[in-house]
Amino acid sequence: MIEKKFSRRAAELSLFFGLLCAVFLSMAHFDAACDDLRGNVLRLHIIANSDSEADQAVKLAVRDRILKETSKIFGEGTTLAEAEKLAAENLGKITKCANSVLAENGFGYTAESELGNSYFETREYETFTLPAGNYRSLIVKLGNGEGKNWWCVVFPAVCLPAAAPDAELSDSTTETGAKIAENPKKYIARFKAVEIYEDFKKFISGK
């Protein structure tokens, strides 16, 4: 009797771990497909000084000025490498735009701009959704940079219609990557699972 119970328990555990591995591998496969999106876009990431009403309001004012003043810059890039190069060459101009808005509105802190990597949770935009993970980003930090952030995609210039009115994610990503981003309702559960999977990877790596 004891041997039968032990055998049954072992079979149940084996089935459970088998299913767990299957699910994990499936998520790893979907996550790899999402890497195409993560690796082929440049995001603009504006981080507010704090979550106060005033700091959040000026964050949006900075956003508007930057998008207005730099739309032509990002409209000229035809590859991610070119977009990053243009961003790097114009970091001073971008910082100047942000600082002008801050000064005009009487804020005592200043802005810093850099190209780097930012971790984002799953984020929805008007016509697409980007999965959680690390992305190349043009980061504009206002003051202490401890408030809620605003983001968009500047390559392809999907949030800069004046620069590239017909820009789409498929301009820089594969058809599969664009399909995932532009049809999020089909992948709601997978997007959530990928977010958990990415958080798990961050925990394991200690980053």
NORUR-V318393 format. One record per pair of residues at least 4 apart in sequence whose ideal C-beta (glycine too) atoms are under 6 Angstrom apart, sorted by sequence separation. I is the first residue (numbers start at 1). J is the second residue. D is the distance in Angstrom with one decimal. If there is no record, write none. Layout:
# NORUR-V318393
i: (I:I)
j: (J:J)
d: (D:D)
This chain:
# NORUR-V318393
i: (27:35:65:66:78:90:141:161:167:169:173:178:179:187:50:77:102:124:153:173:202:49:77:153:157:48:123:152:157:180:48:170:77:122:158:169:122:157:48:99:121:156:99:169:46:73:98:119:156:95:156:46:73:117:118:95:94:118:91:115:116:114:88:113:66:69:87:111:112:66:111:65:109:62:65:62:40:61:42:128:98:58:87:129:128:128:129:49:131:132:131:132:133:132:122:83:45:122:121:80:77:74:75:74:74:63:75:71:74:75:71:72:43:45:55:71:49:42:43:44:45:46:47:48:49:38:49:50:51:34:38:50:51:47:49:48:48:47:45:46:45:43:44:43:44:41:42:42:40:40:37:36:36:37:36:33:37:30:34:31:27:31:27)
j: (31:39:69:70:82:94:145:165:171:173:177:182:183:191:55:82:107:129:158:178:207:55:83:159:163:55:130:159:164:187:56:178:86:131:167:178:132:167:59:110:132:167:111:181:59:86:111:134:171:111:172:63:90:134:135:113:113:137:113:138:139:139:115:140:94:97:115:140:141:97:142:97:143:98:101:101:80:101:83:169:140:105:138:181:181:182:184:109:191:194:194:195:198:198:191:155:118:195:195:155:155:154:157:157:160:150:163:160:163:164:162:163:135:137:147:163:142:136:137:138:139:140:141:142:143:133:144:146:147:131:135:147:148:145:147:147:148:149:149:150:151:151:152:153:154:153:154:155:172:173:173:173:174:177:177:176:181:190:194:194:193:197:197)
d: (5.9:5.7:6.0:5.6:5.8:5.7:3.7:5.0:5.9:5.3:3.7:5.7:5.9:5.3:4.6:4.1:4.3:4.9:4.9:5.2:5.5:4.4:3.5:5.7:4.7:4.8:5.4:3.4:3.9:6.0:5.5:3.8:5.3:5.7:5.0:4.6:4.8:4.6:4.0:5.3:5.0:4.3:5.4:5.4:5.9:5.3:3.6:5.3:4.3:5.5:5.1:5.5:5.4:4.9:5.9:4.4:4.8:4.1:4.8:5.9:5.5:5.4:5.8:5.0:6.0:5.0:5.8:5.8:4.8:5.2:5.2:4.9:3.4:4.8:5.0:4.8:5.8:5.1:4.9:6.0:5.7:5.3:4.9:5.9:4.2:4.9:3.7:5.8:5.7:5.8:5.0:4.0:5.2:4.6:4.9:3.6:5.0:5.2:6.0:5.9:5.6:4.5:5.4:5.0:5.7:5.5:2.9:4.7:5.8:4.9:4.9:6.0:5.0:4.4:5.4:4.1:4.8:5.4:4.6:5.1:4.8:4.7:4.9:5.6:3.1:4.8:5.4:5.5:4.6:4.2:5.4:4.5:5.7:4.3:5.7:3.1:6.0:4.5:5.9:4.8:5.1:5.4:5.3:5.6:4.8:5.2:5.5:3.9:4.5:4.7:5.6:5.4:5.2:4.6:3.8:5.8:5.7:5.2:6.0:5.2:5.0:5.6:4.9)
